[in-house]
Every structure is written in C-alpha cells, then in structure tokens.
C-alpha cells in the first residue's frame, strides 16, 4: 500500500499488482539488502556477466548498420517488383531484438537474437535468397548460413565479430513504421505459422519486461540465476533443462511476488519459492 496526502487527509492507495495473484510481500529493501546487492554484483563481475560501455556501443553500432541494411534491401526489392516510388520511400522495415540482449542480461561475447520485420511486398523466399546474397557482399559480414527448414527459419552470420541469429516476419502492411509495437495481438491475424513463430520471441521478451515491477532488479536477479544455472550445467533446453526464456519467466514471477525487493532478496526468494513450488 502507498500513503498520500490529499487536501490534508491521509489516503492509502493500493499498489499495482503485476501477476495473476497478489504479491506475497510489499516490503521494501533495508540498508543491509542494498549492501548485499552490491556484494552480489561484485561476486558476479569476475565471471564476465557484465558488458563494458565500449562493447555495448559496438553492439548498437552493428544493429544500426543491420537496420539500415534491411531498409536498403527492402527498397531495392520494391524497385525490382515495380512498387510505386512513393510507397518504396515509406516502406521502411525494421530490426527488433529479443532474447538475452533485449532483456538486458546478455554476457560478454554473447550472440544477438534479432527479427527482421518487412512490409507485405517482401516474401520469405526473398529473405532467404536476395537478402542472403546481399549479406555476403557486405564488409564485416562472415559465415553466412541460411537454415530455412528449421522450426523457426533463421539466417546465422557474424557482423563485425558479433554473432547474429536473424529470423523473418512479413506483416500485412504497406509500410513498417519505426514505432511499431509487436505486442499487439492484431498482428497475428492471417499470418502464416512461420511468421507467428518468428514474432513470438520479441512478443514474449517485451511482455516479460512489461510485467515486472522493476526492470533493473529483474535484470540483476536474472543474471545471478543464469550464472548459477550455467555453473551447474543445467542451463540448456536442448539438453532437457530450462532455457533462457524459461529462467526469465521464473525470475519475473519472483519479482511479481516481491515487487519492492532488491536483487539480493529476490535471489533468495527465487530459490525459496521454487524449491517449494
């Protein structure tokens, strides 16, 4: 609960609940909790879980180059398909990120999961043919591999030493605006199943970030839990354990149950809650 004074009277306002049930505790952190959170960060730092500013800027540079490359390719494709110039100039195209990079919990040297969203004049076959050929001609791009028959079809490549997994979704729009919100359920209507699967990564990641009370506390807690799981060899959905999204969901649920807690408390509560789940 939150207290506020209105016209000299004390009013108690309910805080927002983020999950499907009420929190277990609204308690905020004490000085000792902040101290333990600082110690938690110091303990994790030697394991390379935090990226420095230079590496972060490099990733943003690479994603910016990729976004411009996608817009250029979509415009060129529009010319080949005799799309009117006014539509070509506004057709856009956009790169979205998802997974650990979008959540803000990626480690040093980690790859980037990305989604290419195109307007309706671009076909999936164009993505795996003409875009792949365009990638191979670009400076800084190596090891381009198209995996078209995967459950979620993907192009894998390195761009200035950053590994990128790029999936594709075609929306029934003439133009792709820069402020496009993929959380809208309406985008899923009339899409083929491969596009829906490609959109799923971004939609889930954005929904997780939308449903946690404090993103920074969530991120630090998730970094700690992921490090713990990896050190114990239980971080891999391919080997039958939980993968990145699953761990993120469990941490997000813990954050909902203790919305005002800091990371050191949330790590403790994570193991308390799920050891008794």
Buried (B, 14 or more C-beta within 10 A) or exposed (E): EEEEEEEEEEEEEEEEEBBEEEBBEBEEBEEEBBEBBEEBBEEBEEEEBBBEEEBEEBBEEBBEBBBEBBBEBBBBBBEEEEBEEEEBEEBBBBBBBBBBBBBBBBBEEBBBBBBBBBBEBBBBEBBBEBBBEBBEEBEEBEEBEBBBEEEBBBBBBBBBEBBBBBBBBBBEBEBBEEEBEBEEEEBEEEBEEBBBBBBBBBBBBBEBBEBBBBBEBBBBBBBBBBBBBBEEEEBEEEEEBBBBBEBBBBBBBBBBBBBBBBBBBBBBBBEEBEEEE
